[in-house]
Amino acid sequence: MDATTPSKSALIVHAHPEPGSFSTSQMQVAAEELRRSGHSVRVVDLYADGWVPVLDRYEFGPVDGHFKPQAEQRKAVREGTLPVEVRAHLDAVLDADLLVLSFPLWWFSMPAILKGWIDRVFAMGAVFGGDHGVFDRGALRGKRAMVLVTTGGTAESFARGGSFGAIDDFLYHIRRGMLEFVGYEVLPPVVTYGPTRMSDADRLTALEAVRETFAALGDVPAAEPAAA
């Protein structure tokens, strides 16, 4: 990357409690490959950091009457009173050209700690609502996002017509209801199916597939800033 090439930045938010898990290994491969392609990469490890996932009234100052989380978020964004850790993560989201959510599929969704990160960091008035709209008017339009996932079941079980059903159906609420909702262009998911069922050789092959996918992301130019 030369001086005329725009810098690219990636934020990886990882949610697995086991540092030795395959989920963690594929996250590390993704980070390595993004750095190799010229991205500046920040990794947020929610379990290692002890992230508190609960959004409640204690996040804000005294609340009169009924507690309305989004109204309080909007007020805190406007007045600059978001908790320090939330503001820091929000700034990282706003600064990154690419957001990667890395997690194991638990109960056909993301772990609670990651959902709680979305609850607290995707604050109303900062990434949607307030001066922003939703979808193509969300604050994160012009940026890209994707999910990096492991499953317990096999690829066949997550195929359409398989015993569980299509993986895209389980990821839809994340893609549409969280990422596209705030303006992201959502890239295809990267899914490793049933790594605990694999041989060591097959796990290495799966990690190489992750590496190739993230290497290809380096060929895509950094997003242009969204119009005001």
N, C-alpha and C positions, 0 to 999 in steps of 0.2 A: 504494500500500500504506500503510494507516494504522497507528497504534500498536497497534491491537487485532489486526492480522493477523499470524499467526505467520511468522517469517522462514523462508525456504527457502534451501537451499544445494545447489550442484551441484559435482561434481568431474568434470572432463573429462580423461581420460588419452589423449593423442594419440601415435600412432606412425607417423610418415611422415618420411623423411629429407630431403624437399625442401620448404622453406618456401613455394615458389611452386606447389605441387601443388594440384589440385582438392580432394584430401582435406583439405589444410590450410585451404583456403578455406571448405569447408563446415563444418569444425570452428569456424572463426572466426565464421561466421554463426550457428551454434548457440549459441556463447557470448554473442554480442551479443543474441540474442533472449531467452535465459534471463535475462540482466541486465535487459533491458527489462521483463520480466515480474516483476521484483522478487527474483530469486534473487541471492544472493552466489555468484560463480563463481570457482573456481580451475581454471586450466589447467596440467596437467603435460605438457610436451613432452619425451618420453623421449629422442629423438635429440639435441635441443638441449641437454638437461641431461647428456648422456653417461651415461645410466643403465646400470649394469652388470647384465646380465640373468641371470648365472650364480649359481645356488644351490649352494654347495659347503661343505665343512667349514671353509674359511677364514673363513666368515661368523660362526663361533662360536668359543668358547674351545677349549682342548685337548679333543679327543674321544677317549675311551678305547674301543678295540675298533672294531667296525663303525660306520660313519657312517650314521645313520638321520635323514634331513633333518627329517621331521615331528616326531620325538621331540626333536631339538635345538631346533626352533622352539618347541615347547610349553614346554620348559625355559626358553628365553630369554624367552618371554612372561611366564612365572611369576616369573622372577628379575629381570626388567627389564633384560636385557642384549642386546636386539636392536640391531643396528647403528643408528646415529643416523638415517641416511637412510631405512632401512626403517621405523623407528618413526614418523618424520615422515609418510611416505606412508600408513602404517596409520592414524594418527590422522586424516588427511584423509579416508580412506575411512569411518571410523567416524563422523565428524562430518557427512558429506554426506547429504542426503535423496535425492539422485539421483546415480548414477554413470553416466557416458557413456564408453564405450570407442570411440575414433575411430581407424580404421585402414583401409588398403587390403587387399583380400583377396589374399593371396599363397599360392600352392599350396593354394588352397581353405581357408585358415585365416588366423590373425592372424600378423603378423611376429614373429620370435623375440624381439625386444626386449620386446614386450608380453606374450608368454607368460612371459618371465622376470620381468616385473613381477608377474604373478599368482603365480608360484612363490614369490617372495620376500615379497610384501606380504600375500597371503592366508594368513597364518601360522596353523598349527594352534595351537589354544589361544586365538586372538584372534578369528577369524571363524567357526571351526567347531572341534569337538573340545574337549577339556578340560571347561570348564563349559558348553559349548554342544553342540548336536547338529548335524544337517544338515537341509537343506531347510526345513521350517516351524519347525525349532528352531535354525536357524543364527543367528549373532549379528546378521546384517543383515536379519532379518525386519522388516517395517514400512517398509523403504526400497525405492526403485525403481532399476532399472538398464536400460540399453539399449545397443545397438551402433549406430554411425554408420559406414557402410562405403562404399567405392568398389570397383568391379570392373573388370577388363579386358574381360570379355565383355558381351554385350548382355542386355537383359531377357529376350529370347526364349530365349537359350542357357541362362539360369538358371531358366526355367520348368519345371514338372514335365513330363517328357517331352522337354525340350530337350536340346541336345547335351551340356551339362554335368550337368544335373539340377537339382532344385529348390534354390534358395538356402537355404531353411529347413533342408534336410538338412546343408548345409555349416556352418551356424551352430548346429546343435543342440548340439554338444559345448560350445560357449561358453555358450549359454543354459542348458542343463540341468546340465552338468558343472562349470561355474565359477560362474555367477551364481545360479541357483536353488539350487544346492548349498549356498551359504552363507546362504540365506534371502531373497534379493532377489525382489521382484515384477518380472518382466522384461516390459518394454514391447515392442511390435512394433519390429523393426529398421527403421532408416532407411537405404535403399540407393540409391546413384546408380550406375546401370549404364553402364559404358563411357564415362566422361566424355571420354577422349582421342579418342573417335570422334565427339564432338558438335561442332556449330558453336558459335561464341561465343554466339549467341543462345540456343541450347539449353542451354548451360551456365548462363547467367543464369537461365533458366526452372527448371533443376534446383536452383539455389541458393535460388530463391524457394520451391520446394516444401519444402526443408529448413527455411527460415525459418518457413513456415506450421506445419509439424509442431511445431517447438520453441515457437512462440508459443502453440499449444494446450496445451502442458505447463504453461504459467503459470496456466491455469485450474484446475489440480488442486491442492488444498490440500497443505501440507507434511504429511509422514507423522507420525502420532502415535508417540511413543517406544514401542518394544516392551516388553511386560511382562517382568519379571525371571523 
